[in-house]
Amino acid sequence: EIVLTQSPGTLSLSPGERATLSCRASQSVDSSYLAWYQQKAGQAPRLLIYGASSRATGIPDRFSGSGSGTDFTLTISRLEPEDFAVYYCQQYGISPMYTFGQGTKLEIK
Amino acid sequence: EVQLVESGGGLVQPGGSLRLSCAASGFTFSTYSMNWVRQAPGKGLEWVSYISSGSTAISYADSVKGRFTISRDNAKNSLYLQMNSLRDEDTAVYYCARDGGIMITLWGQGTLVTVSS
């Protein structure tokens, strides 16, 4: 089973700054199978990025994904107040079908 | 509006049973595979179960295998999760989630299941 480790656990930044979130896999992952989600407090997760770098419908272009192999990154180019949330990476596999990282909390500094 | 609405959560004693339901609307439910994903209080996301559009393929996380049963009724646009032999560690918000092949494209708002004596 592939384990996804996200870092940092908490990231404190100010609106307007750039955020870089990391997701590292315990073994190589097909980048097609790597996705990112945003979850705001009290809400369900929302798909941001799939295939490591493709934005989901309606996602602003300040969100971008990159990476391959075992190292993947979610970048938010210029933080807006509504971007402060918890972010999860996810890998698609066979068993289990979906594996999630433990999450990175992006908080206002 | 495209949406998923879960119901059926509540308080149950350890060893008890509960059946969750998910009502889909705004899209052709019968053409999509579906999942249940849960989130324990203050914790991350854990995939629980998958069912294909025609119920021919079903998969479970090891943590619930043999205790939970996923099913669907395409005529009623509904997804279900029968949970038996519930444990304290099954306490979580349970999300109904539409499958996108290799990611989850739509989530419901969730229903809280609390297992406690």
Contacts between the chains, C-beta under 8 A, distances in Angstrom:
chain1	res1	chain2	res2	distance
A	32	B	102	6.5
A	33	B	102	5.1
A	35	B	102	7.4
A	35	B	103	4.0
A	35	B	104	7.8
A	37	B	45	7.8
A	37	B	104	7.7
A	43	B	109	7.6
A	44	B	95	5.9
A	44	B	107	3.9
A	44	B	108	6.4
A	44	B	109	5.5
A	44	B	110	6.0
A	45	B	45	6.7
A	45	B	95	7.7
A	45	B	104	7.6
A	45	B	107	5.5
A	46	B	107	7.2
A	47	B	100	7.6
A	47	B	103	6.1
A	47	B	104	6.5
A	47	B	105	5.7
A	50	B	100	7.2
A	50	B	102	7.1
A	50	B	103	4.6
A	51	B	102	7.8
A	56	B	105	7.5
A	88	B	44	6.6
A	88	B	45	5.8
A	90	B	45	7.7
A	90	B	103	6.6
A	90	B	104	7.6
A	92	B	102	4.2
A	92	B	103	6.6
A	95	B	59	7.0
A	96	B	47	5.4
A	96	B	59	7.9
A	96	B	61	5.2
A	96	B	62	7.4
A	97	B	35	7.4
A	97	B	47	5.9
A	97	B	50	5.1
A	97	B	59	5.4
A	98	B	35	7.2
A	98	B	37	7.3
A	98	B	47	3.9
A	98	B	104	7.1
A	99	B	47	7.2
A	100	B	44	5.8
A	100	B	45	4.3
A	100	B	46	7.1
A	100	B	47	7.2
A	101	B	44	7.3
A	102	B	44	4.9
A	103	B	44	4.9
A	103	B	45	7.8
